[in-house]
């Protein structure tokens, strides 16, 4: 019983010592919030850890707090004594996040995307009417946010309001937005008749207004098409620059097929005109020396219709 009593007394003494431990200054500190709390400045802050002592300096700046001012602020919240650790002042720095034009332009881009104004393959080239240098915002999860955006598609102008962490007043900016769209361009100088592959094409942004005025081809509509004329590297491809590649070219040797029920007749011929797959063309029957109408069904193969006149023309 005596041993138990001694242990109990010792435990009470240790708890009392812990409870009565005086706060101690940490030394130079860095904070992220707009106020400096007891927990920021002292070790062993106790129940007063969340109590505010001072306003923090502006984001990205540093200030000094004297021991005298610390004592006065601590006394106001009931801390009458603390360990100064020989310090006569504390240097307080406030962490910051650098915010520049690129960050604000990205907020505008995200808003336009959410509205459906920017879609896949599009981007926004944002120009601010007033130039400004990057500035420090509070180091928080969301240092800057877009609170309102008015955008006029007709002339591309905008006005925007931003909330910046660590600033009491909103930031109002205006400028212009050039909507851009990825358009296919030739990667190299290319000759007429070239069947285009992905290696022939590079996607580059162009102003949307220009693309809409001149016409812009989609990548999936270009691959496998033939270039209508010789073109230089960097030329933007338009639908008018492309054609369906010829399955049969002029003067190609062809086999002429005539099918009727189980019967199939074939004869050698020569293409008088070229044609894409499934398109009509004129061919010369090399046996009868007649020019007849046919349809390209494959490379080197054409088919004539089952009409009696077509049969007679063979």
Rosetta blueprint (number, residue, H / E / L):
1 X L
2 X H
3 X H
4 X H
5 X H
6 X H
7 X H
8 X H
9 X H
10 X H
11 X H
12 X H
13 X H
14 X H
15 X H
16 X H
17 X H
18 X H
19 X H
20 X L
21 X L
22 X L
23 X L
24 X E
25 X E
26 X L
27 X L
28 X L
29 X E
30 X E
31 X E
32 X L
33 X L
34 X L
35 X E
36 X E
37 X E
38 X H
39 X H
40 X H
41 X H
42 X E
43 X E
44 X L
45 X L
46 X H
47 X H
48 X H
49 X L
50 X L
51 X L
52 X E
53 X E
54 X E
55 X E
56 X L
57 X L
58 X L
59 X L
60 X L
61 X L
62 X E
63 X E
64 X E
65 X E
66 X E
67 X H
68 X H
69 X H
70 X H
71 X H
72 X H
73 X H
74 X H
75 X H
76 X H
77 X L
78 X L
79 X L
80 X L
81 X L
82 X L
83 X E
84 X L
85 X L
86 X L
87 X L
88 X L
89 X E
90 X E
91 X E
92 X E
93 X E
94 X E
95 X L
96 X E
97 X E
98 X E
99 X E
100 X L
101 X H
102 X H
103 X H
104 X H
105 X H
106 X H
107 X H
108 X H
109 X H
110 X H
111 X H
112 X H
113 X H
114 X H
115 X L
116 X L
117 X L
118 X L
119 X L
120 X L
121 X L
122 X E
123 X E
124 X E
125 X E
126 X E
127 X E
128 X E
129 X L
130 X L
131 X L
132 X L
133 X L
134 X L
135 X E
136 X E
137 X E
138 X E
139 X L
140 X L
141 X L
142 X L
143 X L
144 X E
145 X E
146 X E
147 X E
148 X E
149 X E
150 X E
151 X E
152 X E
153 X L
154 X L
155 X L
156 X L
157 X E
158 X E
159 X E
160 X E
161 X E
162 X E
163 X E
164 X E
165 X L
166 X L
167 X L
168 X L
169 X L
170 X L
171 X E
172 X E
173 X E
174 X E
175 X E
176 X E
177 X E
178 X E
179 X E
180 X E
181 X E
182 X E
183 X E
184 X E
185 X E
186 X E
187 X L
188 X L
189 X L
190 X E
191 X L
192 X L
193 X L
194 X L
195 X E
196 X L
197 X L
198 X H
199 X H
200 X H
201 X E
202 X E
203 X E
204 X E
205 X E
206 X E
207 X E
208 X H
209 X H
210 X H
211 X H
212 X H
213 X H
214 X H
215 X L
216 X L
217 X L
218 X L
219 X H
220 X H
221 X H
222 X H
223 X L
224 X L
225 X E
226 X E
227 X E
228 X L
229 X L
230 X L
231 X E
232 X L
233 X L
234 X L
235 X L
236 X E
237 X L
238 X L
239 X H
240 X H
241 X H
242 X E
243 X E
244 X E
245 X L
246 X L
247 X L
248 X E
249 X L
250 X L
251 X L
252 X L
253 X E
254 X E
255 X E
256 X E
257 X E
258 X E
259 X E
260 X E
261 X L
262 X L
263 X E
264 X E
265 X E
266 X E
267 X E
268 X E
269 X E
270 X E
271 X E
272 X L
273 X L
274 X L
275 X E
276 X L
277 X L
278 X L
279 X L
280 X E
281 X E
282 X E
283 X E
284 X E
285 X E
286 X L
287 X L
288 X L
289 X L
290 X L
291 X E
292 X E
293 X E
294 X E
295 X E
296 X E
297 X E
298 X E
299 X L
300 X L
301 X E
302 X E
303 X E
304 X E
305 X L
306 X L
307 X L
308 X H
309 X H
310 X H
311 X H
312 X H
313 X H
314 X L
